[in-house]
Amino acid sequence: MKTALVLFVLVGIVCAVKEKGKGESSKRKSESLDDTSSDHKAECETQSERETYCLHGGTCFRVPSENSGPQCHCTEYYAGFRCMYQYATIDE
């Protein structure tokens, strides 16, 4: 039982670290879009999309030249393509 609990905790930590890494990548990608192509971003097309696509206060936008779907610029503590992952805080 004790071994299973330790294994479960370790798997949870590994998954959290992987997700945090993905979030940072998304955040860096979003920041680089802000820095290099801010003139090329457009608002999401519908009011519903603008209000509901990005979670946790993220801002919905599109990059018309890429002909892609909606993307999100996440707030400081969230990441992911729809800002659905919250960064873990570690108290020291």
LOLUMMAR-323251 format. One line per 10 residues: number of its first residue (from 1); for each residue x negated, y, z negated of N, C-alpha, C, O. Coordinates in nm, 4 decimals, m for minus. Atoms other than C-alpha are relative to their C-alpha. Layout:
% LOLUMMAR-323251
NUM> X,Y,Z,X,Y,Z,X,Y,Z,X,Y,Z; ...
This chain:
% LOLUMMAR-323251
1> m0.0829,m0.1196,0.0000,0.0000,0.0000,0.0000,m0.0869,0.1253,0.0000,m0.0611,0.2200,0.0744; 0.0890,m0.1150,0.0096,m0.2798,0.2400,m0.0942,m0.0731,0.0231,0.1322,m0.0908,0.1373,0.1747; 0.0692,m0.0100,m0.1286,m0.4648,0.1632,0.2322,0.0922,0.0587,0.1062,0.0500,0.1419,0.1866; m0.0962,m0.0514,m0.0979,m0.1516,0.2303,0.4365,0.0221,0.1497,m0.0195,0.0333,0.2241,0.0780; m0.0197,m0.1417,0.0289,m0.1035,0.5654,0.2643,m0.1196,0.0820,0.0473,m0.1022,0.1879,0.1076; 0.1209,m0.0698,m0.0444,m0.4650,0.6690,0.3291,m0.0034,0.0071,0.1518,m0.0358,0.1116,0.2083; m0.0022,0.0028,m0.1466,m0.4329,0.5630,0.6940,0.1022,0.0995,0.0539,0.0744,0.1720,0.1494; m0.1048,m0.0927,m0.0424,m0.1084,0.7587,0.7293,m0.0471,0.1447,m0.0128,m0.0242,0.2256,0.0771; 0.0502,m0.1359,0.0217,m0.2704,1.0718,0.5849,m0.1074,0.0336,0.1025,m0.1071,0.1434,0.1581; 0.1060,m0.0244,m0.0983,m0.5757,1.0372,0.8115,0.0569,0.0218,0.1395,0.0121,0.1114,0.2110
11> m0.0633,m0.0176,m0.1313,m0.3580,0.9964,1.1217,0.0669,0.1363,0.0069,0.0585,0.2042,0.1092; m0.0636,m0.1320,0.0034,m0.1616,1.3051,1.0184,m0.1005,0.1120,0.0149,m0.0740,0.2102,0.0843; 0.1041,m0.1025,m0.0104,m0.4816,1.5065,0.9796,m0.0546,0.0064,0.1415,m0.0729,0.1153,0.1960; 0.0517,0.0028,m0.1372,m0.6142,1.3948,1.3186,0.0997,0.0639,0.0951,0.0612,0.1434,0.1809; m0.1026,m0.0588,m0.0871,m0.2844,1.4840,1.4868,0.0087,0.1509,m0.0195,0.0215,0.2252,0.0778; m0.0067,m0.1439,0.0269,m0.2759,1.8242,1.3168,m0.1180,0.0725,0.0617,m0.1018,0.1815,0.1167; 0.1185,m0.0627,m0.0590,m0.6309,1.9005,1.4291,0.0125,0.0046,0.1514,m0.0212,0.1055,0.2134; m0.0180,0.0012,m0.1457,m0.5523,1.7956,1.7865,0.1008,0.1058,0.0420,0.0773,0.1786,0.1384; m0.1017,m0.0992,m0.0342,m0.2381,2.0100,1.7916,m0.0535,0.1407,m0.0192,m0.0235,0.2298,0.0603; 0.0569,m0.1329,0.0217,m0.4275,2.3049,1.6458,m0.0920,0.0357,0.1148,m0.0916,0.1496,0.1613
21> 0.0886,m0.0247,m0.1136,m0.6866,2.2704,1.9203,0.0782,0.0356,0.1246,0.0385,0.1246,0.1998; m0.0842,m0.0317,m0.1154,m0.4128,2.2687,2.1828,0.0565,0.1399,m0.0138,0.0616,0.2158,0.0830; m0.0559,m0.1328,0.0235,m0.2584,2.5747,2.0256,m0.1011,0.1088,0.0265,m0.0681,0.2114,0.0860; 0.1030,m0.1007,m0.0230,m0.5857,2.7630,2.0315,m0.0254,0.0156,0.1482,m0.0485,0.1264,0.1966; 0.0185,m0.0064,m0.1447,m0.6254,2.6742,2.3967,0.1129,0.0806,0.0631,0.0899,0.1652,0.1495; m0.1136,m0.0751,m0.0528,m0.2751,2.8019,2.4674,m0.0115,0.1468,m0.0356,0.0193,0.2345,0.0451; 0.0144,m0.1386,0.0434,m0.3462,3.1133,2.2646,m0.1062,0.0704,0.0831,m0.0871,0.1841,0.1262; 0.1056,m0.0606,m0.0821,m0.6716,3.1752,2.4522,0.0511,0.0238,0.1416,0.0239,0.1285,0.2004; m0.0542,m0.0161,m0.1345,m0.4926,3.1190,2.7837,0.0937,0.1200,0.0038,0.0880,0.2016,0.0958; m0.0928,m0.1116,0.0061,m0.2202,3.3605,2.6809,m0.0740,0.1321,m0.0140,m0.0389,0.2304,0.0514
31> 0.0771,m0.1227,0.0166,m0.4747,3.6183,2.5645,m0.0713,0.0364,0.1289,m0.0795,0.1541,0.1639; 0.0702,m0.0310,m0.1243,m0.6685,3.5855,2.8894,0.0975,0.0523,0.1041,0.0609,0.1361,0.1864; m0.0997,m0.0549,m0.0915,m0.3471,3.6441,3.0824,0.0267,0.1457,m0.0344,0.0420,0.2290,0.0550; m0.0207,m0.1385,0.0406,m0.2941,3.9593,2.8783,m0.1142,0.0879,0.0488,m0.0912,0.1987,0.0974; 0.1170,m0.0793,m0.0351,m0.6484,4.0777,2.9494,m0.0161,0.0189,0.1502,m0.0525,0.1277,0.1951; 0.0359,m0.0058,m0.1413,m0.6740,3.9984,3.3191,0.1162,0.0210,0.0946,0.0958,0.0661,0.2073; m0.1086,m0.0088,m0.0972,m0.3284,3.9972,3.4688,0.1234,0.0685,m0.0568,0.2353,0.0376,m0.0158; m0.1157,m0.0643,0.0613,m0.1078,4.2214,3.2582,0.0842,0.0747,0.1029,0.2046,0.0915,0.0836; m0.0754,m0.0681,m0.1045,m0.0103,4.4094,3.5747,0.0809,m0.0978,0.0837,0.1690,m0.0570,0.1594; m0.0638,0.1008,m0.0841,0.1051,4.0829,3.7293,0.1045,m0.0814,m0.0745,0.1589,m0.1769,m0.0191
41> m0.1011,0.0715,0.0767,0.3397,3.9660,3.4537,0.1348,0.0677,0.0203,0.1443,0.1890,0.0390; m0.1360,m0.0513,m0.0108,0.7137,4.0026,3.4807,0.0830,m0.0593,m0.1130,0.0519,m0.1669,m0.1641; m0.0913,0.0532,0.1010,0.9936,3.9608,3.2282,0.0637,m0.1275,0.0513,0.0741,m0.1487,0.1721; m0.0761,0.1178,m0.0397,1.1755,3.6317,3.2277,0.1302,0.0468,0.0645,0.1802,0.1554,0.0349; m0.1070,m0.0443,m0.0892,1.4660,3.6402,3.4689,0.1337,0.0297,m0.0671,0.1974,0.1304,m0.0360; m0.1320,m0.0209,0.0595,1.7744,3.6052,3.2514,m0.0124,0.0432,m0.1457,m0.1136,0.0178,m0.2111; m0.0001,m0.0421,0.1398,1.8651,3.7552,2.9169,m0.0052,m0.1221,m0.0912,m0.0731,m0.1203,m0.1938; 0.0010,0.1223,0.0798,1.9298,3.4062,2.7826,m0.1411,m0.0576,m0.0099,m0.1845,m0.0996,m0.1171; 0.1380,0.0499,m0.0023,1.5802,3.2971,2.8868,m0.0900,0.0874,m0.0876,m0.1714,0.0356,m0.1641; 0.0820,m0.0926,0.0796,1.4225,3.6079,2.7303,0.0248,m0.0190,m0.1492,m0.0680,m0.0080,m0.2295
51> m0.0358,0.0092,0.1415,1.6068,3.5514,2.4023,m0.0222,m0.1381,m0.0605,m0.0418,m0.1487,m0.1815; 0.0012,0.1337,0.0593,1.5860,3.1733,2.3633,m0.1144,m0.0908,0.0437,m0.1400,m0.1907,m0.0234; 0.1019,0.0937,m0.0486,1.3000,3.0186,2.5643,m0.1175,m0.0112,m0.0967,m0.1560,m0.1222,m0.1335; 0.1142,0.0011,0.0921,1.0110,3.1183,2.3337,0.0509,m0.0010,m0.1439,0.1433,0.0722,m0.1792; m0.0415,0.0149,0.1387,1.0424,3.0195,1.9702,m0.0853,0.0872,m0.0925,m0.1914,0.1354,m0.0528; 0.0752,m0.0675,0.1071,0.9280,3.1935,1.6495,m0.0514,0.1380,0.0400,m0.1640,0.1742,0.0062; 0.0368,m0.1377,m0.0331,0.9211,3.5461,1.7941,m0.0908,0.0155,0.1206,m0.1398,0.1252,0.1474; 0.0828,m0.0092,m0.1203,0.7240,3.4615,2.1089,0.0695,0.0816,0.1082,0.1918,0.0949,0.1080; m0.0525,m0.0834,m0.1076,0.7677,3.6806,2.4164,m0.0048,m0.0770,0.1313,m0.1093,m0.1294,0.1700; m0.0118,0.0739,m0.1258,0.8875,3.5235,2.7407,m0.0454,0.0865,0.1176,m0.0096,0.2039,0.1270
61> 0.0428,m0.0707,m0.1208,0.7195,3.6206,3.0693,m0.0222,m0.1002,0.1126,m0.0267,m0.2211,0.0899; 0.0319,0.0810,m0.1181,0.6518,3.4905,3.4196,m0.1173,0.0636,0.0718,m0.1407,0.1840,0.0607; 0.1063,m0.0497,m0.0866,0.3551,3.5225,3.6513,0.0472,m0.0283,0.1424,0.0306,m0.1395,0.1925; m0.0615,0.0216,m0.1312,0.5228,3.5735,3.9906,m0.0957,m0.0565,0.1047,m0.0546,m0.1380,0.1873; 0.0936,0.0469,m0.1021,0.2084,3.5111,4.1956,m0.0265,m0.1497,m0.0112,m0.0661,m0.2124,0.0870; 0.0185,0.1435,0.0185,0.1846,3.1597,4.0481,0.1277,m0.0770,0.0285,0.1258,m0.2001,0.0320; m0.1288,0.0620,m0.0280,0.5526,3.0912,4.1253,0.0310,m0.1087,m0.1030,0.0783,m0.2170,m0.0683; m0.0184,0.0981,0.1064,0.5748,2.9149,3.7894,0.1236,0.0324,m0.0821,0.1882,0.1354,m0.0626; m0.1113,m0.0208,0.0906,0.8406,2.8797,3.5261,m0.0370,0.0969,m0.1102,m0.1438,0.1579,m0.1073; 0.0260,m0.0926,0.1099,0.8659,3.0830,3.2092,m0.1200,m0.0442,m0.0833,m0.1486,m0.1633,m0.0954
71> 0.1127,0.0236,0.0892,0.5642,3.1126,2.9801,0.0203,0.0864,m0.1231,0.1027,0.1778,m0.1230; m0.0170,m0.0734,0.1256,0.5262,3.2432,2.6265,m0.1297,0.0608,m0.0484,m0.2366,0.0005,m0.0388; 0.1088,m0.0612,0.0759,0.2993,3.4849,2.4505,0.0423,m0.0149,m0.1456,0.1386,0.0476,m0.1899; m0.0389,0.0342,0.1376,0.3075,3.3522,2.0934,m0.0494,0.1035,m0.1003,m0.1469,0.1749,m0.0766; 0.0449,m0.0838,0.1103,0.2831,3.5453,1.7708,m0.1227,m0.0637,m0.0643,m0.1609,m0.1751,m0.0284; 0.1295,0.0386,0.0570,m0.0298,3.5119,1.5564,m0.0049,m0.1412,m0.0576,m0.1071,m0.2083,m0.0432; 0.0056,0.1274,0.0716,0.0642,3.1964,1.3636,0.0621,m0.1170,0.0756,0.0771,m0.2250,0.0185; m0.0637,0.1068,m0.0767,0.2265,2.9910,1.6424,m0.0720,m0.0218,0.1322,m0.1396,0.0673,0.1837; 0.0645,0.0361,m0.1259,0.1061,2.8117,1.9547,0.0871,m0.1025,0.0714,0.1887,m0.1474,0.0184; m0.0733,0.0969,m0.0801,0.2255,2.5761,2.2269,0.0692,0.0703,0.1146,0.0838,0.1925,0.1143
81> m0.0586,m0.0630,m0.1182,0.3960,2.6313,2.5581,0.1295,0.0735,m0.0302,0.1699,0.1605,0.0470; m0.1184,m0.0751,0.0420,0.7111,2.7464,2.3738,m0.0156,0.0556,m0.1413,0.0834,0.0900,m0.2058; 0.0301,m0.0511,0.1351,0.5423,2.8619,2.0495,0.0639,m0.0876,m0.1080,0.1136,m0.0372,m0.2087; m0.0686,0.0899,0.0915,0.6730,2.5536,1.8720,m0.0888,m0.0569,m0.1098,m0.0383,m0.1207,m0.2022; 0.0910,0.0527,0.1017,0.3626,2.4655,1.6683,m0.0496,0.1128,m0.0899,m0.0927,0.2179,m0.0425; 0.0506,m0.0986,0.0958,0.2695,2.6530,1.3534,m0.1392,m0.0425,m0.0438,m0.1621,m0.1588,m0.0771; 0.1343,0.0295,0.0487,m0.0963,2.6757,1.2611,0.0075,m0.0367,m0.1474,0.0808,0.0258,m0.2241; 0.0073,0.0390,0.1407,m0.1714,2.4997,0.9342,m0.0922,0.0965,m0.0729,m0.1955,0.1373,m0.0199; 0.0875,m0.0838,0.0815,m0.3136,2.7152,0.6601,m0.0607,m0.0878,m0.1083,0.0082,m0.1692,m0.1697; 0.0700,0.0790,0.1003,m0.5719,2.5658,0.4292,m0.0446,0.0945,m0.1101,m0.1220,0.1874,m0.0868
91> 0.0395,m0.0813,0.1153,m0.6063,2.7166,0.0842,m0.1344,m0.0488,m0.0500,m0.1540,m0.1684,m0.0720; 0.1333,0.0379,0.0478,m0.9653,2.7216,m0.0312,m0.0183,0.0381,m0.1438,m0.1246,0.0139,m0.2010
